[in-house]
Structures are given as C-alpha cells and as structure tokens.
C-alpha cells in the first residue's frame, strides 16, 4: 500500500543539543552587540559624532565632527597665543562679551554632547542583548553623560559667575592714563554697605602702582587729619579755599569730608558719589597725587572674602581684643603666627580697644600685604565662585571693566616685589596741624625710592629685634609703627 503524497512529512523536533547551540550563538551575538555599543559610546566620548558617522545618521556625524574639530582648533590657537602673550589671558577673562559667548558655547556643547552619547547608546541596539548587559549599557552611558555635560555646564556656570562679577562690581566709565608713570588708586574702608556713601570711611589708603613694573607704595592717611587743602578747581576747594576748617562740626577731619559732601550734594552736579569725589579732592590736595580710581571696601563683607580664600596667615604680636568700639570685648586674638578666619582677620584689622588709630592702620597694611602674597592664582581659581560672590558684596569701584585686566596683570607683578609704605601719622605728621609741603615731599621721596630713583637707605627697614609692640603692631605711638613706614612691608609685619 502506498502513502498518499498529500500527507505531510513528520516534523523534526530540535534536540537538547541543538537548543544549546542556538542559545550559545544568540548569547555570543548579544555580547558582540554589547561590545559594539560600548565602542560606539567610547568613540563618542573622544570624537563626538563618530558613532553617527559609522553606524547612524552620517549628516549629523559629519556636522558634529566639524564643530568638534573647529572647537579644538580654536582652543589650540588660543593656547599658543597664551604661551606667547600670557597677558592676553587676563584680557579674555575680563571681556564680558567674550565671556557671554563662551558661556553659551559651553552650555550648547554640553547639551549636544549628551544627546550624541544617548544616540550612540540607541545605535547600539540596547534591546537586542541580555538584561544585565542592558543595565550595564544604561549605567555606563549615564555616567558618560553626567561627566561630560556636568563638567561643561559647571564651566559655563563659572564663566557666568565671572561675567556677572565684572558687570556688578566694575564701572563702565572712562579709563584714565597713568600719572607720571603710576596708577593711583584710593582704597576706602568702612562698615557701611557698598552703596551707603554717607557714612564716614574708617580707613583711607592710596595704592600708588608703577604702570610697568607693578612696584607698589601704600600711602596711609589718618581719618583724624585736620586743616588740609583740597585740589584746586574742585567744588570743595571753592567752598574751603583756606582748607577744611569751619565746616560746621566740632572737628573738621578727613573722614568728615564725605559726610559734608553728602549733605551738600547740590554742589556736585552730575556726580553719582559726591562723598567719594570730595574725599578724593582732599587726598589729592594733601598728597599732591592725582587719583585714577577709587574702591570702597565694606569691612563686614571682608570676612567673607578671607573665608573664601581659606583664611590668611598673620603674625599676632600682642593680644588683640575682639569687640570694643562702643561694644563689649568678647574675647582676644592670642599672640602667634597662624591662619586666621575671616572674623579673626577683620578684628585684627579693625580693633582699636586699648590701642590707637595708627596701630590699626599698621595692622591693616599687614593684612593687605598678606592677601597679596598668599592668594595665588591657583587658590583664586579653586575658590573662584566664592571669591567672586564675596568680592561683589564687599567692593564698589569706578574702575572700568576694560581696565580690570591691566590691574590684574600689575597685581601679579606686585606679588613678587617688596611693597613700601608711608603713613601720614605721628611722629612724622602732626595730624591737627599738618605740614602739607613736608607731606608731599615725603610721598614723592617714597615713590622715588620705590622706582629706584633715590639712594638706598642706610638704616634697616624692618623692625628691630627688641622693638616694642603696642596695640598688636610693632612700634609705638611716640616712635611710630614699623608697618606704617617701611620699604619692605612684609619684614615689618
């Protein structure tokens, strides 16, 4: 009997051996796809767009690679320029328009790079391999996205912080040329907020900086200086042609000029800061110098700046009270050389309980010197965001943003040089009846010595080993404080 041809043949069932061969083959294929996916993500990390060029949308890949190589080329050219002309780095770092472009470039690159990494993961066909491999691919891709986009977005944030700091802190006024080869910057310190100009400044110092070398002379003016002239041609000189006397107060002192001007703003037409402008005309009349720019420092905000740089190392030579100035003394800074916090540094600089103004002026100059010497570019970069925030809260100035790079360059030069100081205080100057001609000749001589245009001094410039300590400063009221009259401020502190 024959079997009808319409009856289908019996199907062949796979054996256990055949099933295992098929499973092993599928696993090997999944592993190959997994390794391929990792390779696509890896090459995207190095060359964004390469995964798309190899296995995805080639148009997207070409565009991404062109942009990437364009950015690398721009960065390489910038690096070469910085090696040849390092000062250009300061110019770029303070150009608000360039910072705006850089900020959004970093943000857009971060977003695009993250999208390319996600697309590289998609191209790798994540659903075609095992569960554990899928989880590993998602985790690796997530880490790569987090690292690349996170670093770039953080860089974008820092650039924006720098831009906002410059826009907030510095003015947009006219730049002024150096006077006789020097920039003279008036530093005003007080407990007021940066915009409250009516309060009297507690400290006044002119930083006279050589426009080429950065060699700096700090000229301190006591707040209780009396009977001084104003620069000719200013509103204050017109009001007080014989000097600052008969001003309507018991004592017509230097720190009262700002208050008087704020009470008579009608005399200062077009001035945004009459008190500062009046104080500048006084200091120019006293010293014979022309002031280029001014900066007002809020001493309370000064604490945040010191904390932002991690503290400052100072030598406390005698117990310095914390408090006083009309309040109770709550403690003391004990003698020794150590790193002080912002709070401690503030009281080191401003304490007057059991001391005098002139000792305080000497300690303030020691703080200035320590900050200049100890805040390196590396430390500033590491604490950049905190420093920028503290500085914007602490300082107001009329220094134009266009001149910031010039003064940063000079500050870097000044770090490696000795800072000279001259303070117009007793016993050099009788603050109630000052000899203006003597003051001007003293200032001129100090600047000449700083520029190497005068014979080297024969006496030592630092404190003597057995020098007395008064009010936390080396020296005394009758003999003078070392940090107020020094050709090397560091040695006097």
MOUR-V908473 format. One record per backbone hydrogen bond with DSSP energy under -0.5 kcal/mol. NH is the residue of the N-H (numbers start at 0). CO is the residue of the C=O. E is the energy in kcal/mol with one decimal. If there is no record, write none. Layout:
nh-><NH,NH>
co-><CO,CO>
e-><E,E>
//
This chain:
nh-><6,7,12,18,19,20,21,22,23,24,25,26,27,28,29,30,31,32,33,34,35,36,37,38,39,40,41,42,43,44,45,46,49,52,53,54,55,57,60,61,62,63,64,65,66,67,68,69,70,71,72,73,74,75,76,77,78,79,80,81,82,83,84,87,88,89,89,90,91,92,93,93,94,95,98,99,100,101,102,103,104,105,106,107,108,109,110,111,112,113,114,115,116,117,118,119,120,121,122,123,124,127,128,133,134,135,136,137,138,139,140,141,142,143,144,145,146,147,148,149,149,150,151,152,153,154,155,156,157,158,159,160,161,162,163,164,165,166,167,168,169,170,178,179,181,182,183,184,184,185,185,186,186,187,187,188,189,195,196,198,201,202,203,204,205,206,206,207,207,208,208,209,210,213,216,217,218,218,219,219,220,221,224,225,226,226,230,233,237,238,239,242,243,244,252,253,254,255,256,259,260,261,262,263,264,266,267,268,270,276,277,278,279,280,281,282,283,284,285,286,287,290,291,292,294,295,296,296,297,297,298,298,301,302,302,303,304,305,306,307,308,309,310,311,313,313,315,315,316,316,319,320,321,322,323,326,329,329,330,332,333,335,337,337,339,344,345,346,347,348,349,350,354,359,360,361,362,363,364,365,366,367,368,369,370,371,372,373,374,375,379,380,381,382,383,386,387,388,389,390,391,392,393,394,395,396,397,400,402,403,406,407,408,409,410,411,412,413,414,415,415,416,419,419,420,421,422,423,424,427,428,430,432,433,435,438,439,440,441,442,443,444,445,446,447,448,449,450,451,452,462,466,469,472,474,475,479,481,483,484,484,485,488,490,491,491,492,492>
co-><3,5,10,14,15,16,17,18,19,20,21,22,23,24,25,26,27,28,29,30,31,32,33,34,35,36,37,38,39,40,41,42,46,48,49,50,51,55,56,57,58,59,60,61,62,63,64,65,66,67,68,69,70,71,72,73,74,75,76,77,78,79,80,84,85,85,86,86,87,88,89,90,91,93,94,95,96,97,98,99,100,101,102,103,104,105,106,107,108,109,110,111,112,113,114,115,116,117,118,119,121,124,125,129,130,131,132,133,134,135,136,137,138,139,140,141,142,143,144,144,145,146,147,148,149,150,151,152,153,154,155,156,157,158,159,160,161,162,163,164,165,398,181,177,178,208,181,182,206,183,292,184,204,185,294,202,296,192,194,195,188,188,220,186,218,184,204,205,216,182,206,214,180,209,207,419,205,216,217,421,203,423,221,430,243,251,280,230,233,234,235,239,227,242,250,224,222,252,253,255,256,257,258,260,261,263,264,266,267,272,273,274,275,276,277,278,279,280,281,282,283,288,183,183,185,395,187,294,295,393,189,296,297,298,299,300,300,301,302,303,304,306,305,339,311,337,313,335,314,471,332,318,330,320,327,323,321,327,321,319,331,315,313,335,311,340,341,342,343,344,345,346,351,355,356,357,358,359,360,361,362,363,364,365,366,367,368,369,370,373,375,376,377,378,380,382,383,384,385,386,387,388,389,390,295,168,293,170,399,400,402,403,404,405,406,407,408,409,410,411,412,413,215,417,485,217,483,219,422,424,424,428,429,225,433,434,435,436,437,438,439,440,441,442,443,444,445,446,448,447,490,463,472,469,467,479,475,473,480,480,481,420,418,487,487,488,488,489>
e-><-1.4,-0.5,-0.7,-1.9,-1.9,-1.7,-1.9,-2.5,-2.3,-2.1,-2.2,-2.3,-2.5,-2.1,-2.3,-2.6,-2.2,-2.2,-2.4,-2.7,-2.3,-2.3,-2.2,-2.3,-2.3,-2.1,-2.4,-2.6,-1.4,-1.6,-1.4,-3.7,-2.4,-1.8,-1.8,-2.8,-1.6,-0.9,-2.2,-2.9,-2.2,-2.6,-2.4,-2.4,-2.3,-2.5,-2.9,-2.1,-2.5,-2.6,-2.5,-2.3,-2.6,-2.3,-2.5,-2.4,-2.2,-2.3,-2.4,-2.3,-2.0,-2.1,-3.7,-1.8,-1.6,-0.6,-0.6,-1.4,-2.7,-2.4,-0.7,-0.7,-1.1,-0.9,-2.6,-1.9,-2.0,-2.7,-2.5,-1.9,-2.1,-2.5,-1.9,-2.5,-2.6,-2.1,-2.0,-2.8,-2.8,-2.1,-2.2,-2.3,-2.1,-2.1,-2.3,-2.3,-1.9,-1.9,-2.7,-1.2,-1.9,-1.8,-0.9,-2.5,-2.5,-2.2,-2.6,-2.4,-2.5,-2.8,-2.6,-2.3,-2.2,-2.4,-2.5,-2.5,-2.7,-2.4,-2.2,-0.5,-1.8,-2.3,-2.0,-2.8,-2.3,-2.3,-2.4,-2.1,-2.3,-2.2,-2.0,-2.4,-2.4,-2.3,-2.9,-2.3,-2.1,-2.6,-2.6,-2.6,-1.9,-1.5,-2.7,-0.6,-1.2,-2.9,-0.5,-0.6,-2.4,-0.5,-2.6,-0.6,-3.7,-0.6,-3.0,-2.4,-2.0,-1.5,-1.3,-0.9,-2.6,-1.9,-0.7,-2.3,-2.9,-3.1,-0.6,-0.8,-2.8,-3.3,-0.7,-2.3,-2.6,-1.7,-2.2,-3.0,-2.9,-0.6,-0.6,-1.8,-2.7,-0.6,-1.2,-2.8,-0.8,-0.6,-2.0,-1.3,-1.8,-1.8,-2.5,-1.7,-2.3,-2.1,-1.2,-1.4,-2.1,-1.5,-1.3,-2.3,-2.5,-2.2,-1.3,-1.2,-0.5,-1.8,-2.0,-0.5,-1.8,-2.5,-2.7,-2.0,-2.5,-2.0,-1.6,-2.4,-2.6,-1.6,-2.0,-2.6,-1.9,-0.5,-2.9,-1.3,-2.4,-3.4,-3.7,-0.5,-0.5,-3.1,-3.0,-0.8,-1.2,-0.6,-1.0,-0.6,-1.2,-2.1,-2.4,-2.3,-1.4,-1.4,-2.9,-1.8,-0.5,-2.2,-0.7,-2.9,-0.8,-0.7,-1.9,-0.5,-2.9,-0.7,-0.7,-1.6,-2.8,-0.6,-0.9,-3.0,-0.7,-2.6,-2.0,-0.6,-3.0,-2.9,-2.2,-1.7,-2.2,-1.9,-1.8,-2.0,-2.1,-1.7,-2.3,-1.7,-2.2,-2.4,-1.7,-1.5,-1.8,-2.1,-2.3,-2.3,-2.5,-2.2,-2.2,-2.7,-2.0,-1.3,-2.6,-2.2,-2.2,-1.7,-1.3,-2.5,-2.9,-2.1,-2.5,-2.9,-2.2,-1.5,-1.3,-2.6,-1.8,-1.0,-1.5,-2.2,-1.8,-1.1,-1.8,-2.3,-2.2,-1.9,-2.2,-2.1,-1.7,-2.4,-1.3,-0.5,-0.9,-1.7,-2.1,-0.5,-3.9,-2.6,-0.9,-2.8,-1.9,-1.1,-1.5,-0.9,-0.8,-0.7,-1.0,-2.3,-2.6,-2.2,-2.4,-2.5,-2.4,-2.3,-2.2,-2.1,-2.4,-2.4,-1.9,-1.7,-1.3,-3.1,-0.7,-2.1,-2.9,-1.9,-3.7,-1.2,-2.5,-2.5,-1.5,-0.9,-0.9,-1.4,-3.1,-0.7,-0.8,-1.0,-0.7,-0.8>
//
